Amino acid sequence: MDPQTATIEEINRHVKLYLGVFAALLVLTAVTVGVAYIDLGHGANIGLALVIATLKASLVGFFFMHLKWERRSVYGLILLTFFFFAGMIGLILGGYWDTPTGTVHDRVAIEIHTTHDDTGGSE
């Protein structure tokens, strides 16, 4: 028997695995849509959506891109990428949270509100 030839049992096992991952992706997509209708606060909704998206991306990467069966050196590169990504997000959020009150973030909403009040009526 050729070592490259897969048996029916192996093929069925792989098909079941892929169908299970597909079902998990469908469930996580439904959860993402369901969470979008729940008001947990702006930051909590975004955070939860990012967590669910990370889970879905992990499933795709591990199973459909076959990263689960790769060597350990690939895991090091993935971990390094995650740390750089987390650092960039941390820098962006740190800059946003470090912005003092009364700056452009507050003025834009006030200017929009006063602009609509100055029009004098509906159009």
Backbone bond lengths (Angstrom), bond angles and torsions (degrees), N, CA, C in turn:
res aa  C-N    CA-C-N  psi(-1)  N-CA   C-N-CA  omega(-1)  CA-C   N-CA-C  phi
1 M - - - 1.455 - - 1.532 109.10 -
2 D 1.280 116.75 137.25 1.457 123.46 178.90 1.532 109.76 -69.44
3 P 1.350 118.37 131.35 1.473 119.38 -179.24 1.533 113.14 -65.71
4 Q 1.324 117.66 -18.60 1.462 120.76 179.02 1.533 112.01 -82.15
5 T 1.312 117.52 -14.43 1.454 121.57 -177.96 1.521 109.60 -80.71
6 A 1.319 116.64 124.17 1.461 121.64 179.36 1.521 109.36 -90.16
7 T 1.316 114.94 145.73 1.456 119.03 176.90 1.524 109.22 -81.29
8 I 1.319 115.06 165.71 1.466 120.66 179.63 1.526 110.56 -61.61
9 E 1.331 116.83 -37.83 1.468 120.32 -179.89 1.531 111.19 -63.77
10 E 1.330 116.92 -41.99 1.470 120.43 178.56 1.520 110.77 -64.61
11 I 1.311 116.74 -42.34 1.466 120.25 179.45 1.526 109.93 -63.79
12 N 1.321 117.44 -44.85 1.469 120.90 178.65 1.527 111.43 -61.58
13 R 1.333 116.60 -38.32 1.463 120.35 178.71 1.529 110.68 -64.33
14 H 1.316 116.63 -42.86 1.471 120.35 179.03 1.530 111.12 -66.74
15 V 1.307 116.99 -41.51 1.467 120.31 179.34 1.526 109.95 -62.61
16 K 1.339 117.10 -43.27 1.468 120.60 177.86 1.526 111.13 -62.27
17 L 1.325 116.56 -39.86 1.466 120.69 178.45 1.526 110.44 -62.32
18 Y 1.328 116.83 -48.35 1.458 120.79 -178.99 1.524 111.95 -65.58
19 L 1.309 117.14 -37.83 1.470 119.78 176.82 1.528 110.87 -67.18
20 G 1.321 116.88 -36.77 1.464 120.37 175.85 1.523 112.26 -64.14
21 V 1.330 116.34 -42.72 1.467 120.18 177.18 1.526 110.10 -64.89
22 F 1.321 116.91 -40.92 1.462 121.16 177.73 1.531 110.56 -61.25
23 A 1.331 117.01 -42.93 1.467 120.74 178.23 1.530 110.62 -63.83
24 A 1.328 116.68 -40.56 1.467 120.16 178.02 1.526 110.76 -63.47
25 L 1.328 117.24 -39.57 1.467 120.44 177.68 1.527 111.01 -64.92
26 L 1.322 117.28 -39.33 1.466 119.89 176.99 1.524 111.39 -64.35
27 V 1.321 117.06 -42.50 1.467 120.83 179.23 1.527 109.96 -64.10
28 L 1.326 117.47 -45.01 1.465 120.08 179.86 1.528 111.49 -65.12
29 T 1.323 117.81 -33.63 1.461 120.19 174.99 1.517 110.82 -66.00
30 A 1.324 117.18 -41.87 1.470 120.65 176.66 1.526 110.71 -63.84
31 V 1.326 117.16 -38.42 1.469 120.58 177.51 1.527 109.97 -64.76
32 T 1.327 117.55 -40.85 1.460 120.85 177.83 1.525 110.81 -60.05
33 V 1.320 117.32 -44.91 1.461 121.11 179.47 1.527 109.79 -66.18
34 G 1.324 117.43 -41.60 1.462 120.31 179.34 1.513 112.84 -64.04
35 V 1.318 116.96 -40.36 1.463 120.98 179.80 1.524 110.84 -67.45
36 A 1.315 117.36 -28.62 1.464 120.47 179.72 1.522 111.61 -64.15
37 Y 1.329 117.68 -24.94 1.460 121.12 179.38 1.520 113.06 -88.41
38 I 1.328 117.95 -6.39 1.464 122.27 178.95 1.520 108.18 -100.03
39 D 1.322 116.35 129.62 1.469 120.33 -179.74 1.518 109.32 -90.37
40 L 1.324 116.58 100.39 1.457 122.37 176.81 1.520 111.43 -101.79
41 G 1.292 116.40 3.09 1.458 121.04 -171.81 1.519 107.85 102.99
42 H 1.310 115.53 149.88 1.468 120.80 -173.97 1.528 111.81 -57.22
43 G 1.320 117.00 -50.53 1.464 120.52 -176.98 1.515 112.81 -67.17
44 A 1.334 116.61 -40.13 1.471 120.10 -178.95 1.526 110.93 -67.74
45 N 1.318 117.66 -39.26 1.469 120.17 177.68 1.523 110.89 -62.79
46 I 1.314 116.90 -43.99 1.465 120.25 179.81 1.521 110.22 -66.44
47 G 1.324 117.03 -43.46 1.462 120.60 179.09 1.512 112.51 -60.92
48 L 1.329 116.85 -44.73 1.463 120.81 179.23 1.531 111.11 -65.63
49 A 1.321 116.59 -40.20 1.473 119.78 177.34 1.530 110.59 -62.96
50 L 1.329 117.70 -38.59 1.466 120.52 178.39 1.521 111.70 -67.98
51 V 1.330 117.13 -37.38 1.468 120.08 177.73 1.532 110.11 -63.79
52 I 1.327 116.38 -45.30 1.467 120.09 179.57 1.531 110.25 -64.63
53 A 1.328 117.07 -41.10 1.468 120.27 178.32 1.528 111.13 -64.00
54 T 1.327 117.32 -35.73 1.460 120.76 177.47 1.523 110.64 -66.29
55 L 1.327 116.61 -41.39 1.468 119.89 176.72 1.524 111.22 -61.06
56 K 1.332 116.21 -44.30 1.467 119.65 -179.91 1.528 110.87 -65.19
57 A 1.326 117.36 -42.08 1.465 120.52 178.69 1.526 110.87 -64.69
58 S 1.325 116.75 -36.25 1.464 119.95 177.48 1.518 111.22 -65.08
59 L 1.324 117.19 -42.74 1.463 119.99 177.74 1.523 111.26 -60.83
60 V 1.322 116.11 -45.38 1.472 119.90 179.34 1.524 110.33 -62.72
61 G 1.327 116.27 -45.67 1.461 119.58 -178.86 1.517 113.13 -64.57
62 F 1.324 116.48 -45.98 1.461 119.69 -176.63 1.524 113.07 -68.78
63 F 1.317 117.59 -41.86 1.460 118.50 -171.92 1.522 113.30 -101.22
64 F 1.335 118.65 -49.79 1.458 119.34 -176.60 1.528 112.30 -77.22
65 M 1.331 116.81 -28.00 1.465 119.69 177.08 1.532 111.24 -98.23
66 H 1.321 116.59 4.56 1.466 124.14 173.74 1.525 113.52 61.18
67 L 1.337 118.39 29.51 1.458 120.49 178.78 1.522 111.88 -74.14
68 K 1.310 116.81 -18.91 1.463 120.43 178.71 1.529 111.06 -64.28
69 W 1.306 117.66 -29.31 1.450 121.57 -175.75 1.527 112.56 -104.27
70 E 1.319 117.59 14.26 1.468 120.84 -179.76 1.529 110.65 -85.79
71 R 1.313 115.60 174.80 1.458 121.51 179.29 1.521 110.87 -76.48
72 R 1.313 114.89 166.94 1.461 121.16 -177.86 1.532 112.53 -66.22
73 S 1.319 119.03 -26.53 1.465 120.70 -179.90 1.527 111.28 -63.52
74 V 1.333 116.29 -32.19 1.457 119.77 177.56 1.527 109.64 -67.40
75 Y 1.333 116.07 -37.74 1.469 119.58 178.38 1.530 110.98 -61.83
76 G 1.319 116.43 -37.29 1.464 119.87 177.39 1.520 111.59 -62.85
77 L 1.319 116.55 -41.53 1.463 120.48 178.31 1.529 111.36 -66.60
78 I 1.332 116.87 -39.60 1.463 120.48 177.88 1.524 110.03 -64.37
79 L 1.330 116.87 -43.19 1.460 120.99 179.31 1.530 110.99 -64.28
80 L 1.319 116.96 -41.03 1.461 120.88 177.37 1.529 110.76 -62.60
81 T 1.317 117.15 -42.75 1.463 121.23 177.47 1.518 110.92 -61.64
82 F 1.326 116.91 -41.96 1.464 120.53 178.63 1.524 110.89 -61.66
83 F 1.326 117.80 -43.51 1.468 120.03 -179.57 1.526 111.81 -65.11
84 F 1.327 117.36 -40.11 1.466 119.87 176.27 1.531 111.17 -64.49
85 F 1.315 116.72 -42.12 1.465 120.78 178.10 1.531 110.73 -62.65
86 A 1.325 116.54 -46.37 1.469 120.52 178.85 1.525 110.64 -62.53
87 G 1.318 117.31 -38.24 1.465 120.37 177.83 1.515 112.18 -64.60
88 M 1.322 117.40 -41.30 1.464 120.53 178.42 1.529 111.40 -65.28
89 I 1.331 116.28 -43.63 1.461 119.53 177.05 1.525 109.81 -62.47
90 G 1.323 117.02 -40.51 1.459 120.84 177.70 1.520 112.28 -61.69
91 L 1.317 117.17 -40.63 1.466 120.13 177.89 1.534 111.44 -65.39
92 I 1.332 116.44 -41.12 1.461 120.01 179.42 1.522 110.56 -64.85
93 L 1.325 116.47 -47.88 1.468 119.85 180.00 1.519 111.43 -66.51
94 G 1.319 117.08 -37.64 1.469 120.29 177.48 1.521 111.77 -61.87
95 G 1.320 117.03 -41.24 1.458 120.21 177.02 1.512 112.50 -66.89
96 Y 1.325 116.28 -36.61 1.466 119.56 179.23 1.525 110.81 -69.78
97 W 1.340 117.12 -44.80 1.461 120.59 -178.63 1.525 111.85 -72.03
98 D 1.326 118.00 -20.79 1.458 121.43 -179.16 1.522 112.02 -84.24
99 T 1.337 117.91 -6.37 1.449 121.48 -178.76 1.527 109.54 -69.86
100 P 1.337 118.10 124.62 1.469 119.42 -178.94 1.529 111.92 -70.44
101 T 1.319 115.53 161.07 1.468 120.72 178.96 1.523 109.83 -70.08
102 G 1.316 115.15 151.01 1.454 120.16 179.47 1.512 113.02 86.65
103 T 1.308 118.09 10.84 1.461 120.81 179.72 1.521 109.41 -94.98
104 V 1.294 116.57 -164.36 1.460 122.08 -173.34 1.525 112.11 -59.09
105 H 1.333 118.39 -30.30 1.465 120.18 -179.51 1.523 110.67 -62.42
106 D 1.319 117.57 -38.35 1.462 120.81 -179.95 1.524 111.43 -82.19
107 R 1.326 117.70 -37.41 1.464 121.08 -175.44 1.522 112.55 -67.78
108 V 1.313 117.86 -34.96 1.462 120.21 -176.75 1.516 109.88 -60.68
109 A 1.319 118.20 -46.04 1.460 120.86 179.96 1.520 110.73 -65.37
110 I 1.313 117.88 -38.97 1.473 120.99 179.78 1.524 109.98 -67.46
111 E 1.343 117.22 -42.64 1.467 120.17 -179.49 1.528 110.73 -65.37
112 I 1.306 117.82 -38.97 1.463 120.44 178.23 1.521 109.71 -64.66
113 H 1.313 116.28 -42.51 1.464 120.49 -178.89 1.533 110.87 -64.87
114 T 1.327 117.29 -44.79 1.468 119.37 -179.44 1.521 111.52 -69.94
115 T 1.315 118.27 -32.11 1.459 121.19 177.61 1.520 110.53 -63.60
116 H 1.314 117.46 -41.29 1.463 120.49 179.22 1.527 111.12 -71.73
117 D 1.327 118.08 -29.78 1.465 120.48 178.79 1.532 111.38 -73.91
118 D 1.338 117.61 -27.81 1.462 121.12 -177.22 1.532 112.21 -77.41
119 T 1.316 118.62 -13.67 1.457 119.78 -175.85 1.509 111.79 -69.63
120 G 1.327 117.87 -25.87 1.459 120.46 173.75 1.504 115.26 85.79
121 G 1.283 120.06 10.72 1.465 119.54 177.14 1.507 110.67 155.81
122 S 1.300 113.82 -177.48 1.457 119.18 -179.65 1.517 110.23 -90.25
123 E 1.282 114.54 159.18 1.464 119.49 -177.26 1.489 112.44 -103.85
